[in-house]
């Protein structure tokens, strides 16, 4: 699934994103760490990998990985 970064705190490396259906999801520093990214910007599109529980496990840039 895909979404848009709504908030991101570079200090804590956690934030929230809005899915295309308008649902807001939080992601923690672990999910960001697994992305391999160094920074996220507000409004950036991301692909979200989530566990069955709904917990975000990883973020990625669409088309990159």
C-alpha positions as CSV (number, residue, x, y, z in Angstrom):
1,X,0.0,0.0,0.0
2,X,1.1,3.6,-0.5
3,X,0.8,6.8,1.5
4,X,2.1,10.3,2.0
5,X,4.3,11.4,4.9
6,X,2.3,13.7,7.2
7,X,4.9,14.1,9.9
8,X,8.5,13.1,10.5
9,X,10.8,14.0,13.4
10,X,14.4,13.5,12.3
11,X,15.5,13.4,16.0
12,X,13.3,10.5,17.0
13,X,13.1,9.1,13.4
14,X,9.4,8.4,13.8
15,X,6.3,10.0,12.2
16,X,2.9,9.5,10.6
17,X,1.6,8.9,7.1
18,X,-1.7,9.2,5.4
19,X,-2.8,6.2,3.3
20,X,-4.6,6.9,0.1
21,X,-7.9,6.1,1.8
22,X,-7.3,8.9,4.4
23,X,-6.3,6.6,7.2
24,X,-3.5,7.9,9.4
25,X,-0.8,5.5,10.5
26,X,2.1,6.0,12.8
27,X,5.5,4.5,12.1
28,X,8.4,4.1,14.6
29,X,12.1,4.5,14.3
30,X,12.5,0.7,13.7
31,X,10.4,0.9,10.5
32,X,12.3,4.0,9.3
33,X,15.6,2.2,10.1
34,X,14.6,-0.8,7.9
35,X,13.9,1.6,5.0
36,X,17.5,2.4,4.5
37,X,16.6,6.0,4.0
38,X,18.3,8.9,5.7
39,X,15.5,11.4,5.7
40,X,11.8,11.8,4.8
41,X,10.1,15.0,3.8
42,X,6.5,16.1,4.3
43,X,4.3,15.1,1.4
44,X,6.7,12.4,0.2
45,X,5.1,9.3,-1.3
46,X,6.1,6.0,0.3
47,X,5.3,2.4,-0.1
48,X,4.4,0.8,3.2
49,X,5.0,-2.8,4.3
50,X,2.8,-3.7,7.3
51,X,2.4,-6.8,9.4
52,X,-0.9,-8.6,9.9
53,X,-1.4,-6.6,13.1
54,X,-1.3,-3.3,11.1
55,X,2.1,-2.3,12.5
56,X,4.3,-0.7,9.9
57,X,7.4,-2.8,9.4
58,X,9.2,-0.9,6.6
59,X,8.9,2.2,4.4
60,X,10.2,2.5,0.8
61,X,10.2,5.0,-2.0
62,X,7.9,3.9,-4.8
63,X,9.8,2.3,-7.7
64,X,13.1,2.2,-5.7
65,X,12.7,-0.6,-3.3
